[in-house]
Amino acid sequence: MLTNNTPTNEAPNVCTGFFINMSDDGEIQGFRRGGADAGFMSQLYLKLDSSNGCAIMTNGNDSTQLIRKLEIRL
């Protein structure tokens, strides 16, 4: 599920159902998946090197800044 479906290692790197975070040498560092609809936003993020991850769910139409601040803390 984490096989890169894009022709290069340049962002955005997409695989089946997830966006993948890759290092400059093409190694997968983690993956994420987000979703939004009227009244909520969500983000799932997992880091492979530390086995840390988070699932963030908000009840707002634009919670992008909050989600990014929480992801940085991983």
SERO-4910 file (N, C-alpha, C, O; in steps of 0.05 Angstrom, whole numbers):
BEGIN
 pado doro    nc1    nc2    nc3   cac1   cac2   cac3    cc1    cc2    cc3    oc1    oc2    oc3
  Met    A     16    -24      0      0      0      0     17     25      0      6     47     -5
  Leu    A     43     23      6     60     47      6     78     49    -18     99     62    -17
  Thr    A     72     35    -39     87     37    -64     81     63    -78     57     70    -82
  Asn    A    101     79    -84     98    105    -96     86    102   -124     97     88   -141
  Asn    A     64    115   -129     51    114   -155     58    137   -173     47    140   -195
  Thr    A     76    155   -164     84    178   -180    109    171   -195    125    155   -186
  Pro    A    114    184   -218    137    177   -235    164    187   -223    185    178   -232
  Thr    A    164    205   -204    188    216   -193    186    215   -162    165    208   -151
  Asn    A    208    222   -149    208    223   -119    201    251   -109    205    257    -86
  Glu    A    191    269   -127    184    296   -119    156    296   -109    138    282   -119
  Ala    A    151    313    -89    124    316    -77    105    326    -98    113    340   -116
  Pro    A     79    320    -97     68    302    -76     72    272    -85     67    265   -108
  Asn    A     80    257    -66     83    228    -70     57    214    -61     49    217    -38
  Val    A     45    199    -79     19    187    -74     21    157    -77     33    148    -96
  Cys    A      9    143    -59      6    114    -62    -23    107    -60    -40    125    -60
  Thr    A    -30     82    -57    -58     74    -56    -71     83    -30    -68     71     -9
  Gly    A    -85    105    -31   -100    115     -8    -85    134     10    -98    145     28
  Phe    A    -59    137      8    -43    153     26    -25    172     10    -17    166    -13
  Phe    A    -17    194     23      5    210     13     29    201     29     27    198     53
  Ile    A     52    198     16     76    188     30     96    210     33    100    226     14
  Asn    A    110    211     56    131    230     60    157    215     55    163    195     67
  Met    A    173    226     36    198    213     28    222    230     33    220    255     32
  Ser    A    244    218     39    269    233     42    280    239     14    269    230     -6
  Asp    A    301    255     13    312    263    -13    323    239    -29    324    240    -53
  Asp    A    331    218    -15    341    194    -29    319    173    -35    326    151    -43
  Gly    A    294    181    -31    272    163    -39    262    144    -18    246    126    -24
  Glu    A    272    146      7    263    128     28    238    138     41    235    162     46
  Ile    A    219    120     45    193    128     57    198    134     87    208    117    102
  Gln    A    190    158     96    193    166    124    166    163    139    167    158    163
  Gly    A    144    166    125    118    163    138     96    167    118    102    170     94
  Phe    A     71    166    127     49    170    108     26    183    123     24    183    147
  Arg    A      8    195    107    -14    210    118    -39    208    101    -37    202     77
  Arg    A    -61    214    113    -86    215     98   -104    234    113   -107    233    137
  Gly    A   -117    252     98   -135    272    110   -163    270     98   -167    257     78
  Gly    A   -181    284    111   -208    285    101   -222    309    112   -214    320    133
  Ala    A   -242    318     98   -257    342    106   -285    341     93   -289    330     72
  Asp    A   -303    354    107   -330    358     98   -341    382    113   -327    393    130
  Ala    A   -365    390    108   -376    413    121   -376    408    152   -389    390    162
  Gly    A   -361    424    166   -361    423    195   -339    406    208   -338    405    232
  Phe    A   -322    393    192   -300    378    205   -276    375    186   -278    377    162
  Met    A   -253    370    199   -229    363    184   -215    341    200   -218    340    225
  Ser    A   -200    324    186   -186    302    200   -160    297    186   -157    303    162
  Gln    A   -141    285    201   -115    278    190   -104    254    205   -105    254    230
  Leu    A    -94    235    191    -80    212    202    -51    214    193    -46    218    169
  Tyr    A    -32    212    211     -4    214    204     12    193    220      9    191    244
  Leu    A     29    178    206     46    158    218     75    162    209     80    165    185
  Lys    A     94    160    228    122    162    223    134    134    226    130    121    247
  Leu    A    148    124    206    158     97    207    183     94    224    186     73    237
  Asp    A    200    114    225    225    111    239    221    110    270    236     96    284
  Ser    A    201    124    280    196    124    309    172    109    317    166    105    341
  Ser    A    156     99    298    131     85    303    111    103    317     93     93    331
  Asn    A    114    129    315     95    148    326     74    155    306     79    154    281
  Gly    A     50    163    315     29    171    297      8    186    312      8    187    336
  Cys    A    -11    197    297    -33    211    309    -57    211    290    -54    210    266
  Ala    A    -80    212    302   -105    216    287   -117    241    299   -124    242    323
  Ile    A   -120    261    283   -130    287    292   -158    291    279   -161    289    255
  Met    A   -178    297    295   -204    302    285   -214    328    298   -214    332    322
  Thr    A   -223    347    281   -231    373    290   -260    378    281   -270    367    261
  Asn    A   -273    396    296   -300    403    288   -300    432    279   -312    450    292
  Gly    A   -287    437    257   -286    464    245   -282    461    215   -271    441    205
  Asn    A   -290    482    200   -287    481    171   -259    486    162   -252    476    140
  Asp    A   -243    500    177   -215    505    169   -197    502    193   -191    522    207
  Ser    A   -188    478    198   -171    472    221   -142    466    212   -127    453    226
  Thr    A   -135    475    188   -109    468    176    -86    476    194    -67    461    198
  Gln    A    -87    501    205    -65    510    222    -62    493    247    -40    486    255
  Leu    A    -84    486    260    -84    470    284    -72    442    278    -56    432    293
  Ile    A    -81    430    256    -71    403    249    -41    404    244    -27    386    253
  Arg    A    -32    424    229     -3    426    224     14    430    249     35    418    252
  Lys    A      4    446    268     18    450    293     20    424    309     40    419    323
  Leu    A     -1    408    309     -1    383    323     17    362    310     31    347    323
  Glu    A     17    362    283     35    343    268     64    348    273     80    329    275
  Ile    A     72    374    276    100    381    280    110    369    306    134    363    308
  Arg    A     93    364    325    101    354    352    107    324    352    116    314    372
  Leu    A    102    310    330    108    282    329    137    276    329    145    252    328
***
